[in-house]
Amino acid sequence: MSIGKIVRWHDDKGFGFVKSDDLDKDVFVHISAFPPNSLRPKVGDDVVFQVENTPKGLQVTRARYKDQLNDNVSTNAQKGNLYLELERDDNISQSKDSNMSFPRKSHSHRQSKLPNNKPKGLFSSLFGLLAIACLIYYGYQNLSNRSEYTNSQVSKQTLPIIEQKSLSNTNFKCDGRQHCSQMNSREEAEWFSQNCPDTKMDGDKDGDVCENDSRW
């Protein structure tokens, strides 16, 4: 377990980076590493976290905000408490999965002893299926009408934006520039990164070009 601070956070994308004295470099952290219903992380938050090696490299897999722990306990005790909480969450999850997959033999055995009422049961089943089919058909028709209306409205709203972007992109051309410092706007940087060879504006290959450029 390590204690560190969030030094970068992209709230619209749900990820950022944590810095800790225990680690040589900043480590990637995703919003899913925090407990459900937690506050959104922000730059400067102190966190206690656990890291693991993944196919994409070293990442934070579990995290808690440091101020959620007891301020009167030592740092080592805080780490121990967090570790116990994470283990407890795993045990609860595994217990739920085990209960859901456990076969209910006694229930099946009782059902086999019930009296055979096939005529009434068949009629009730057919009537129920007919009612469900009617509801599904009505819901499908209603959903189709709404989808057509929504799609037409979205098309009307997004078409001018697409046309405007298309017109603005025609002003760019590959001229040998490769770095963020040579770009005049974020839009220009994105166009160069997608259309020109040998650009060096997305070092971590996450699709967010010039993410550390303070001009945008």
Backbone hydrogen bonds, N-H to C=O, Kabsch-Sander energy under -0.5 kcal/mol:
donor,donor_aa,acceptor,acceptor_aa,energy
2,S,49,F,-2.5
4,G,47,V,-2.7
5,K,19,K,-2.4
6,I,45,D,-2.3
7,V,5,K,-0.6
7,V,17,F,-2.0
8,R,17,F,-1.4
10,H,15,F,-3.2
11,D,9,W,-0.8
13,K,10,H,-0.9
14,G,10,H,-1.6
15,F,10,H,-1.4
16,G,29,V,-2.4
17,F,8,R,-2.5
18,V,27,V,-2.7
19,K,5,K,-2.9
21,D,3,I,-0.5
23,L,20,S,-1.3
27,V,18,V,-2.7
28,F,58,L,-0.8
29,V,16,G,-2.3
30,H,60,V,-0.6
31,I,14,G,-2.4
33,A,30,H,-2.0
34,F,31,I,-1.5
38,S,35,P,-1.3
44,G,6,I,-3.1
45,D,42,K,-1.9
47,V,4,G,-2.4
48,V,64,R,-2.7
49,F,2,S,-2.8
50,Q,62,R,-2.5
52,E,59,Q,-2.5
54,T,52,E,-0.5
54,T,57,G,-2.1
57,G,54,T,-2.2
59,Q,52,E,-2.4
60,V,28,F,-2.7
61,T,50,Q,-2.5
62,R,50,Q,-1.2
63,A,33,A,-1.9
64,R,48,V,-2.3
66,K,46,D,-2.6
68,Q,65,Y,-1.6
69,L,66,K,-1.6
73,V,70,N,-1.5
78,Q,74,S,-2.3
79,K,75,T,-2.3
80,G,76,N,-2.2
81,N,77,A,-2.8
82,L,78,Q,-2.4
83,Y,79,K,-2.4
84,L,80,G,-2.3
85,E,81,N,-2.2
86,L,82,L,-2.5
87,E,83,Y,-2.2
88,R,84,L,-2.4
89,D,85,E,-2.2
90,D,86,L,-2.0
91,N,87,E,-2.4
92,I,88,R,-2.4
93,S,89,D,-2.2
94,Q,90,D,-2.5
95,S,91,N,-2.3
96,K,92,I,-2.2
97,D,93,S,-2.1
98,S,94,Q,-2.1
99,N,95,S,-2.2
100,M,96,K,-2.0
101,S,97,D,-1.5
102,F,98,S,-0.6
102,F,99,N,-0.5
105,K,103,P,-0.9
108,S,104,R,-1.5
109,H,105,K,-2.3
110,R,106,S,-2.0
111,Q,107,H,-1.8
112,S,108,S,-1.5
113,K,109,H,-0.5
113,K,110,R,-1.1
114,L,111,Q,-1.4
117,N,115,P,-0.8
121,G,117,N,-2.2
122,L,118,K,-3.0
123,F,119,P,-2.0
124,S,120,K,-2.4
125,S,121,G,-2.2
126,L,122,L,-2.4
127,F,123,F,-2.3
128,G,124,S,-2.4
129,L,125,S,-2.6
130,L,126,L,-2.2
131,A,127,F,-2.1
132,I,128,G,-2.4
133,A,129,L,-2.5
134,C,130,L,-2.0
135,L,131,A,-2.1
136,I,132,I,-2.6
137,Y,133,A,-2.3
138,Y,134,C,-2.5
139,G,135,L,-2.6
140,Y,136,I,-2.6
141,Q,137,Y,-2.3
142,N,138,Y,-2.2
143,L,139,G,-2.6
144,S,140,Y,-2.5
145,N,141,Q,-2.0
146,R,142,N,-1.9
147,S,143,L,-2.6
148,E,144,S,-2.3
149,Y,145,N,-1.9
150,T,146,R,-2.8
151,N,147,S,-2.8
152,S,148,E,-1.9
153,Q,149,Y,-2.0
154,V,150,T,-2.7
155,S,151,N,-2.3
156,K,152,S,-1.9
157,Q,153,Q,-1.7
158,T,154,V,-2.9
159,L,155,S,-2.0
161,I,157,Q,-0.6
162,I,158,T,-2.6
163,E,159,L,-2.6
164,Q,160,P,-2.3
165,K,161,I,-2.5
166,S,162,I,-2.5
167,L,163,E,-2.1
168,S,164,Q,-2.2
169,N,165,K,-2.4
170,T,166,S,-0.9
171,N,168,S,-1.3
172,F,169,N,-1.6
182,Q,179,H,-1.3
183,M,180,C,-1.9
189,A,185,S,-1.9
190,E,186,R,-2.5
191,W,187,E,-2.1
192,F,188,E,-2.5
193,S,189,A,-2.4
194,Q,190,E,-1.7
195,N,191,W,-2.0
196,C,192,F,-2.4
199,T,196,C,-0.6
200,K,178,Q,-2.7
205,K,202,D,-1.3
209,V,207,G,-0.9
210,C,201,M,-2.7
211,E,208,D,-0.8
213,D,210,C,-1.5
214,S,212,N,-0.7
216,W,213,D,-1.3
